[in-house]
Amino acid sequence: CIRAFDILDLVLSPFTHYETIPKEAMEDWARVFNQAATNLVDAVKADEGPDRTNNIGIAARWYLGLPQLIFRDTDGRKDRKHARIRMRLTAFLQGDFDTLLDHWVRDRNKVLRKDRKPQNDTKERRIQQGIKLIYQGFVSRGLRLVGGNGKALAEAVFGQLIDKHPQHEKSWAPPVRPTDGSDDPALLSLRRATLAVDPKVGVGPRGFRSYYARALAVGRFSDPEANGAFDAFARLGVLYLNTQMPPWLRRLLGSGLLTPLAKNPPVPGEKIDARPTKAEDIDTALWCKALQTDLTPKSRPGEPVRGIRKHLEPQQLAVGVSSGCESIVIGTKLKFEEARANRLRKILVLLDLRNAHNAYKRAAAQRALEALAATDPLLRPLVLAHHSISSQNNPIYVRSSQTETGLKYLCESSAGGGQGNPLTNIIFPVVIDKALKAAESNNVEPRAQQDDIHLWGDPDEIFGEDGTLARLLADLKAVGLDPNLTKFQLLGTTPDACANKPAWLKETFIITDPLEAARVAEAEAAAKDAAAAAKAAPPEEADEANAAAATAKEAAKAARDAVPERLRAKGVWTCGAAIGDDAYVTHKLKELEVKLCGSGTDADKGELLTIASELAAADPHAAHAAIQYSLQARVDWVMSVHLPEETRSLAAAVDRTLRTCYALCFGADPLDPNGLSESQEDRAFVRDRFALPVRLGGGGFRPTVERALFLNTPNNVAPQFLATEQTRGLWPSLDSVFGAGSFNADNAATRWDAFYASGSRFALALRSE
């Protein structure tokens, strides 16, 4: 009977779906899922014949439609949730499919007849939603709502969203497979991934929520059919990833739902700039996550490297590397410091790629994966998986108030990796690996954190028409990756290091003289205003506005170029860290301090106090939870990758701001050293107790100035830099700083001696901390 319905009706759900499953219904749900999944597995694995496609279509409709058929919420009444779910599960298990489908059709027709209105995404609404999430324990997710700019209407940014999904037409032949299925993905990590899944994670157009899969993993069922549900889930995942499933079915399963988030607060008369975020349904997401986890086991420092990491290192530090971000920042800082100390002529180029993960050529990715798997057959499952999730160009939908279902087709995904798909984070590094390895030489060292690429080395080798930079950009271009040249950053270690740079490549700097800085800031502000005016100009005034914007842009560029060399402090900002002249680092950390703590005016309270005050006005308890679990940790990363002497002012400013935040929550200042009452014998008692953990009756305050966050970083990353008896090292040339072989097992007692004797400021800070 389900064949009467268009299969897209079962893929594109017009309903909201229940987030959880009642405990008393979990076993029946497991039985239903097992039946639907097993039927689909059997249909896909059946021998070719005249009825195979038809049987797959029937089984696929049942599986694809499960979220709607069982978990649709038609009116938001929580008191009827349990009864409705149990009734639908019972109908399925008793074979009363006519009743099950009749009720679904009735509810679907009813919801399709409703007028859909654009959601009023106001600041007040986001604050209330954020507070609700905080109470549920999802503090970070709640604060993203409170501190964000909300969603953009898809209709208002439709063209933008399409532009951010480039279309490549080239296809490729399916991978050749052995007949014994020995290259099937094992999905050994599937249960662990399912148990760890975020209950609030976004889902695709089918509405298959995370709890629907998690219930299969956590349930302890007495019914054998229910106990087999998770195995059926795993078997279906193998078929999805091993190319055995028909492309049209993989396309439906892998459909994505895109949400456009506003990058900036909406301004009347100005166009909204949106950032697309896409999600797939949780079943396909978990299958991909399990394979990604299987291929990226993390080794402890000193242990042999396993998985795909051993093929990507040392250039790529984002795959299977513990503390990968810290490694690229600290490693680059140490190379820069060493070159400066020894007057070595070196440069650091930071590349920026446009829409990198969403733009690379999939055919090139398939060739790169095939080549890699030829050297390591254990990676064959990734070759199959990339073909399975990418070759059929899955559709992308957006929410819309202008369609019956509330979903509107946007485009096909035909380039790059699926946004939010866990496999993208290991496929993309494979795509650029050949280019990075070709750039490596005795005098040039590329290091990357996904698409954040650092090129360090001799400027004579890096610059020039046939230099390393030009060749690297050509190699990246060949796989579909275009550079955003205006966002490149350049830093030299000597005054003449950048003398032969290309004209388009600019050294990044801040201006040390306040008057000169004000002059340039005025010109750049005028250019920004002119660009905004051009963006908002009506068609009849567009030419004139664009010309004015171009003139203002050139004037701003000329003003910055005219800054005398003696008034420039040079550096780069990468992965949330500053590298360069001391004045540059100080300036960038001061900018961060103002961003977090404000400039001392009512108009600029800073990020921490703004969030705390908005929450405290609505719910002081939620505000305290936000401070404890998030706001007081906002500087942890920055303090862990900068010298303690560089972050003392920032730490003190954060503590002062946090004190104000706490006072807003409690209506009194619990951190006042003079106490809250003159009758207190121990005036500092409340302040001291407030610094205890909440579980010990305190307020959970952790004084930032007392935290030695930098201390752990060298201990975590240094042992991975150098080659040891079992590893080749992530940055072997740093043996000039740490001493060759210092981290071999035999040198455990003296492993830091060479570093301490090197004269590095980082060594001094590590020892003093």
FENRA-V300530 format. One record per backbone hydrogen bond with DSSP energy under -1.0 kcal/mol. NH is the residue of the N-H (numbers start at 1). CO is the residue of the C=O. If there is no record, write none. Layout:
# FENRA-V300530
NH|CO + NH|CO
This chain:
# FENRA-V300530
4|1 + 5|2 + 9|6 + 12|8 + 13|11 + 13|205 + 18|71 + 25|22 + 26|23 + 29|25 + 30|26 + 31|27 + 32|28 + 33|29 + 34|30 + 35|31 + 36|32 + 37|33 + 38|34 + 39|35 + 40|36 + 41|37 + 42|38 + 43|39 + 44|40 + 45|41 + 52|49 + 55|51 + 56|52 + 57|53 + 58|54 + 59|55 + 60|56 + 61|57 + 62|58 + 63|59 + 64|60 + 65|61 + 66|63 + 69|65 + 70|66 + 71|67 + 72|68 + 73|16 + 80|77 + 81|78 + 84|80 + 85|81 + 86|82 + 87|83 + 88|84 + 89|85 + 90|86 + 91|87 + 92|88 + 93|89 + 94|90 + 95|92 + 96|91 + 97|95 + 100|96 + 101|97 + 102|98 + 103|99 + 104|100 + 105|101 + 106|102 + 107|103 + 108|104 + 109|105 + 110|106 + 111|107 + 112|108 + 113|109 + 121|119 + 122|120 + 126|122 + 127|123 + 128|124 + 129|125 + 130|126 + 131|127 + 132|128 + 133|129 + 134|130 + 135|131 + 136|132 + 137|134 + 138|133 + 139|137 + 142|138 + 143|139 + 144|140 + 145|141 + 146|142 + 147|143 + 152|260 + 161|157 + 162|158 + 163|159 + 164|160 + 165|162 + 181|178 + 184|181 + 190|187 + 193|189 + 194|190 + 195|191 + 196|192 + 201|198 + 207|204 + 209|207 + 214|210 + 215|211 + 218|214 + 219|215 + 227|223 + 228|224 + 229|226 + 232|228 + 233|229 + 234|230 + 235|231 + 236|232 + 237|233 + 238|234 + 239|235 + 240|236 + 241|237 + 242|238 + 245|239 + 250|246 + 251|247 + 252|248 + 253|249 + 254|250 + 255|252 + 256|395 + 257|279 + 258|397 + 259|277 + 261|275 + 262|150 + 263|273 + 270|267 + 275|261 + 277|259 + 279|257 + 282|208 + 285|281 + 286|282 + 287|283 + 288|284 + 289|285 + 290|286 + 291|287 + 292|288 + 293|289 + 294|290 + 295|291 + 303|300 + 308|295 + 311|308 + 313|309 + 316|312 + 317|448 + 324|321 + 327|323 + 328|324 + 329|325 + 330|326 + 331|327 + 332|328 + 333|329 + 334|330 + 335|331 + 336|332 + 337|333 + 338|334 + 339|335 + 340|336 + 341|337 + 342|338 + 343|340 + 344|339 + 346|344 + 347|457 + 348|491 + 349|455 + 350|489 + 351|453 + 354|482 + 358|355 + 359|356 + 360|356 + 361|479 + 365|361 + 366|362 + 367|363 + 368|364 + 369|365 + 370|366 + 371|367 + 372|368 + 373|369 + 374|370 + 375|372 + 376|372 + 379|376 + 380|377 + 382|379 + 383|379 + 384|380 + 385|381 + 386|382 + 387|383 + 388|384 + 389|385 + 390|386 + 391|387 + 393|390 + 396|411 + 397|256 + 398|408 + 400|406 + 408|398 + 410|396 + 411|396 + 413|394 + 416|360 + 417|357 + 421|418 + 424|421 + 426|423 + 427|423 + 428|424 + 431|427 + 432|428 + 436|432 + 437|433 + 438|434 + 439|435 + 441|444 + 445|456 + 447|454 + 448|315 + 449|452 + 452|449 + 453|451 + 454|447 + 455|349 + 456|445 + 457|347 + 458|443 + 461|458 + 462|458 + 463|459 + 467|464 + 468|461 + 469|462 + 471|467 + 472|468 + 473|469 + 474|470 + 475|471 + 476|472 + 477|473 + 478|474 + 480|477 + 481|476 + 484|352 + 487|484 + 488|485 + 489|350 + 491|348 + 493|346 + 497|494 + 499|496 + 501|498 + 505|502 + 508|490 + 510|569 + 512|567 + 517|513 + 518|514 + 519|515 + 520|516 + 521|517 + 522|518 + 523|519 + 524|520 + 525|521 + 526|522 + 527|523 + 528|524 + 529|525 + 530|526 + 531|527 + 532|528 + 533|529 + 534|530 + 535|531 + 536|532 + 541|538 + 545|541 + 546|542 + 547|543 + 548|544 + 549|545 + 550|546 + 551|547 + 552|548 + 553|549 + 554|550 + 555|551 + 556|552 + 557|553 + 558|554 + 559|555 + 560|556 + 561|557 + 562|558 + 563|560 + 567|564 + 568|565 + 569|510 + 571|508 + 572|579 + 574|577 + 577|574 + 579|572 + 581|570 + 585|581 + 586|582 + 587|583 + 588|584 + 589|585 + 590|586 + 591|587 + 592|588 + 593|589 + 594|590 + 595|591 + 596|592 + 597|593 + 598|594 + 599|604 + 607|595 + 608|596 + 610|606 + 611|607 + 612|608 + 613|609 + 614|610 + 615|611 + 616|612 + 617|613 + 619|615 + 623|619 + 624|620 + 625|621 + 626|622 + 627|623 + 628|624 + 629|625 + 630|626 + 631|626 + 632|627 + 633|630 + 634|631 + 636|633 + 639|635 + 640|636 + 641|637 + 646|643 + 651|647 + 652|648 + 653|649 + 654|650 + 655|651 + 656|652 + 657|653 + 658|654 + 659|655 + 660|656 + 661|657 + 662|658 + 663|659 + 664|660 + 665|661 + 666|662 + 667|663 + 672|669 + 675|672 + 680|677 + 685|682 + 688|684 + 689|685 + 690|686 + 692|689 + 696|693 + 697|694 + 698|693 + 700|692 + 701|690 + 706|703 + 707|704 + 709|707 + 716|712 + 717|713 + 718|714 + 720|717 + 721|718 + 724|727 + 730|720 + 731|721 + 734|731 + 735|732 + 736|733 + 737|734 + 738|734 + 739|735 + 742|739 + 744|741 + 747|744 + 748|745 + 753|750 + 756|752 + 757|753 + 758|755 + 764|760 + 765|761 + 766|762 + 767|763 + 768|764 + 769|765
